Amino acid sequence: MMTTNSTAVTTPGSAVLQHRSPLSRYLTEQIGLILDGLAGLREGTDPVHDTRVAIRRTRSTLRVFRQQVDPVAGPALEEELKWFAGTLGDVRDVQVQRQRLRDALDEMPELLVLGPVGSRINLDLRGIEAPARERVSEAMETTRYLDLVTELQRWSAAPPVLPGANAKRLRSTAGKAGVRADRRLKAALESDDDELLHRARKAAKRARYANELLQLDGSSGKVKRNIEHYKQIQSVLGDMQDTVVARTMLRQLGAAAGTTPGENGFTFGFLYAREEQLARQCRRDVAEL
């Protein structure tokens, strides 16, 4: 069993980091946060959300700036981070939906809550969360995971960024990420496909994180505006994606409640309709951004 000491990382001094390119500094920062999160998971502090965010930022950076990093090591690390993020994703989805459904229930008039709705939500979500957490624990005992930690430590000490990753080139690459995000959002809004909106959301994230990286070389008004713009898109489309996950769960919860003596599927149907309404509102909101 790997101890938490195996995820310890010696971070280069700040004076050294200041002489690195913004790309190297951003990768060092995010990978350090990932390693901290992995140590926290070992210690039982449950930093699932923060760890996933740091992984997402690292993966996004490796993808957007792939021509500025080692062409072999970069894609390989991104693939392994995608694997581990997937194991954390199931846990995080349950956390988000539990809070989302609890808040929705708290806002509903008591007359519309028929049967032990809160108990059904807690029981069924625990049934999803427990095996999801077990899969995370099992993944962290594999050779694949240990190799990932070793590679993260190597990147944290010296990210394999290629020569020529100067500020001008980074700005150009970040600009292209913004163009792609805008194009995907436009195409998604012209369709009724939730999957296209999900893809637009991911593109907006990449554009946001690329501009965050540029901030390490000094913030301009344009960079700040870009960050805020893509953050808003990400937030609205994130809410919409949550409605997609919620509707899937509510169908399952309602079906189980509707066939169980002493329970009733009415409230779950009401909550489902609420999520559909929220999804329509999200689509209207993002079209105005």
Secondary structure, DSSP 4 states (H G I P E B T S, - for coil): ---GGGG---PPPHHHHTTS-HHHHHHHHHHHHHHHHHHHHHHT---HHHHHHHHHHHHHHHHHTGGGB-TTHHHHHHHHHHHHHHHHHHHHHHHHHHHHHHHHHHHS-GGG--SSHHHHHHHHHHHHHHHHHHHHHHHTTSHHHHHHHHHHHHHHHS--BPTT--HHHHHHHHHHHHHHHHHHHHHHHTS--HHHHHHHHHHHHHHHHHHHHHHTT---HHHHHHHHHHHHHHHHHHHHHHHHHHHHHHHHHHHHHHTSTT--SHHHHHHHHHHHHHHHHHHHHHHT-
